Amino acid sequence: MKKLQILGTGCAKCKKLAEVTEHAAESLGLPFEIEKVTEIQKIMAFGVMTTPALVVDGVVKVSGRVPSVDEVCELIK
């Protein structure tokens, strides 16, 4: 099962990244779990300075922007 984490404080871009990520994972048919990480200390523990960020299985894949669904599909495969 893929562990997908959305790092962000809950802003519009963070919510959009969560939607895009969920859509991408569903379209790939992957078993996944999405966790939203909103606490600044936890976000900083990943070394992320700009949100939103996408973490796949503990590895930061993108930060500071909302990638396309196709890009997210590539990142979580």
N, C-alpha and C positions, 0 to 999 in steps of 0.2 A: 504494500500500500504506500502510495506517495504521500509524504507529509508536506503540504503547501502552507506557507505562512505569509500573511500580508502584514507588513510592518507599516504602521502609520497611526496617526492620532484620530482618525475617523473623518478626515476631510473628504471633499467630493472626489478627489483623485484617488484616494485610498479605497473608497467605496467602488469606484469604477474599476480599479485593478482587481478587486475581489470578484466582481461580476465577470470580467474578462477571463480571469483565471479559472473560475468555476465552469464557465462555458467551454473553455479549451479542454479542461480535464474530462468533462462529460463527452465532448465530441471525439476524444481519443478512446473513450470507453475504459479509462483507467480507474481502478479503485483508488480513492483519495480521501484525504481529510484536510479541511481548511481551518486554519487557526488565525484569528486576527490578534496581532500583538500591538497593543496601544500604549503600553507603559514606556515612557522615554528611556528609563534605565535598561530595559530589556532590548529596545531597539538599538541603543548605543552599544550593547554587548555584542551585537552582530557587526559592529564597525560601520554602521550606516549613519550618514550625516544628513542625507536628503531623502525624504519620503515622497511618495510611497515606495516600498521595496517588496520584491518577491523573493522568498527563500524556498528552495526546493530541497527537501531532505537535509536541512541544516546548512546549505550553501546559498549565499546571496547570488542571485542570477541577474537582477536588474534593480536599479534604484534611481529615484529622482524623476521618473516618468512612467507613463502607462503604455506598455507595449501593445501591439495588435494581438488579436486572438491567434493568428498564425504564428507570430513570434513566440507567444507563450507556449503554444503546442510544441515548438522546437525545444524550448527551454525545459519542459517537463518530461519529455520522452525519455 
